[in-house]
Amino acid sequence: MVHPRLYWGEVGNDLTEPILELPISRNYKHGGYESNGPIYQPAAATQAPAISASRTFDIFNQNGWGRSLHFLAGWFLVIFGSVYFVLGIFAGHFRRNFLPSRYELTASSIRQDVTDHLRFRIRNATGGPDYGLLQKASYLGVVFLALPLMFATGITMSPAVAAAFPFLLDIFGGHQSARTVHFFAFAALAVFLLVHTLMVAKSGFRKQIRGMTLGVKDEQ
């Protein structure tokens, strides 16, 4: 909301044509400047006081603080995501539950799964990772595409990291390109979270939560 415009390349500003401008207000539109007034009164009457215009900032406009908090929170995503990723590979979770079978990749199976989701026909929960084709595809996209992109573009936007590893800028085509990819990865993850939560509720919230937290497949 500080600058709701997305660009492609190394730089971008109000004089640069964006590839997308979000229809939201900018949080620096704080009502302008207060009336000019003296910072202090000089001791001698012949001296002119220093004049300044104070901006009417409130806490919502402390963008540097928000950016620091955002970057700090990102490390929690990296730490827990890395643990999940390593365990998923070595425990065989990805291979067993994410890779679609040959039968699921047939035209009839794909058509049936898409039709069921469009009509909101969600199978009842079993408490285990019995994923359908679209679920497997979405999980593969999140784990192996969206989340790695979030991390890689996030560190690319850090000036210190980009200075130490300039090849990151070459990969994404510049700071603004990394910012744009970062935003779309965030949007994809937000949509995934909303749809995922809705499907958990529709298929059996209690049983799904038991399966995800306690590993209980069949409810007693």
Secondary structure, 3 states (H helix, E strand, C coil): CCCCEECCCCCCCCCCCCCEECCCCCCCCCCCECCCEECCCCCCCCCCCCEECCECCCHHHCHHHHHHHHHHHHHHHHHHHHHHHHHHHHCCHHHHHCCCCCCCCCHHHHHHHHHHHHCCCCCCCCCCCCCCHHHHHHHHHHHHHHHHHHHHHHHHCCHHHHHHCCHHHHHHCCHHHHHHHHHHHHHHHHHHHHHHHHHHHHHHHHHHHHHHHHCCCCCC
